[in-house]
Amino acid sequence: MQRDREETIMCTLEKRGGVYVLTLTGDGEHRLSPILIDSIQAALRQVRSDPSPGSALVTTAEGRFFSNGFDLNWAQAAGSSFLERLRHMVDKFQQIVADLFSLPMPTIAAVSGHAAAAGFMLAISHDYVLMRKDRGFLYMSELDIGLPFPDYFMGLMRSKIGAARARRDVVLRAAKFTAARAVEDGIIDAAHDSAGETVEAAMRLGEELAGRQWKGEVYAGIRKASFPEVCEVLGLVETKKTTTATASRL
């Protein structure tokens, strides 16, 4: 158990059958402070250390929020540079996204409430996104609060939000998407009546995918090849420029 801003921040990891369940615990907003980012990354390292095929990951959260983005209060701490501390969180969170894109198993986000900014990015870094439809929305708040998008956020949204109109509304209108609209626009895969039903559906999907007994390194390789733009930004694959330069020396 860790404390940040006098608020308990913790994530737990358990395995149920073939499915790892990563849960952001507590009733807070699950703001992505350096402490919470480190906790998530430690959990993902533990998942990655399982060499056996036939696993999947479900990520979810307790309370009304899946994640409300970066911990801006931490970035605004007295006596520090807001932009430097924000950049620190942006850089640390990039490794979480890279870890999810290279994880050797299927991944599913069970979005149990509001997912804003980096919390939205956490959700769509998974292979599948399921969301409760009775409460919560997806929202990129950067335009409203006057912050630019990191390069890997833009690469992720171009890779995962295929409809140009939906992507425009996310990034240039700061629209708040309900689960129903997110399904309609192809941002998420399914909407369910409650948080509990969302997690249950994610577990069923996880067991189904784990049951295929796919080789993890093959699955991760195909995932990276499927999303070359964001994986180049994340440093998971060689850039076209690097590949061309290497070829010219041969």
Disulfide bonds with the S-S distance in Angstrom:
none
